[in-house]
Amino acid sequence: MSKTPPAFVVDATDHGGVAVIVSTLLMTWSVLCFLIRIYTRQGASNLSVDDWLCLAATVIAVLQTIVTCVGVDAGLGKAQSLLSAGQLDTVEKYAYAVVLLCILVIYLTKASMLFFHLRITPRKDHQKVVWGLLGLVSAVGIASFILEAARCDATMPWNIFTRQCLDYKPIWAAVAAMDIATEILLFAMPIWIVWDLQMILSTKLLICATFALRLPVIAAAAAHLWHVDHFLNSPRPTVAYIIPFIILQVETHYATMSSTFPCIGPFMKNLNTRMGTMGPEEAGAYALESTRSAGSASRKSGSRTTANASVQSGPADTGYSFRIQKRGTGGAGEKLGSSAHRSRGSDDSGRMIIHKTTDTTIEFDE
């Protein structure tokens, strides 16, 4: 009984099989992470911008994995002596396409993270900084894509193994430097957002640690740059190229996976500051529910009153508002905010419904 030959044979002259195994495994994890993200968003009327960007990144990551597999089948990872001139040209084209797709994925995940920051912070100063950082990341992403796309002669930009390309290391050094710098800014952003919030230090550290799970992207970018230099100086560049190629795959797919980590429900419960723009309908991960109600007449009792303030703030088109509910210290609760539109889930009551949070109390003298 004859044995089925292996799909790939990894030896001293062919390392392509390793690239296929690593790429497909990481692709599977990326897709699973995105499915988890969608699961945590069950019940949301619409996905947010950060979710759509993460979806786009995941789809392109899957596409570049397919291109990787096709490229390996065409000879990517084999010694140059085993490839004809036509095969070598085809391999270079596949490698070129994969690198461009990876850059696109990495910067889409950065944008997804920034839109996530916009979704969890209501403060205008935070939002302005996030928008500024989003513009910077977009500009850097475009610049990185152009640098990589135009690295060689415009007629043959993929040519790298035959040494007809411009010096590749300075180009990728610039791309890696911009990648690492933007990742550092991405990590600094949530620290700035949460550090001034009124919550215990352990919770702040947990939130920051969750965002820090993306930091291995920096290590992967640095490792890729180091191995690019090794590959350029190797006597067998087509074989040596597989190592930086695999590291780039790790960076790309891990960036996709890490964009989902902060969206997991238990983490979002810790992140709830009672100031966000997200409702409990979003998979139970987001704490506040909009009342979408308008204020009306109020009454008071006693010379000293206590107000239960529920903070719900957000962009003007979300319908969230800041409302204060007044009650006398010596009597029954009285409300400011009987409305023309009732709170959801309150039946005949005009009282605001708040889930998974605590009331903020404001005391004042009249």
Order of alpha helices (4+ residues) and beta strands (2+ residues): alpha-alpha-alpha-alpha-alpha-alpha-alpha-alpha-alpha-alpha-beta-beta-beta
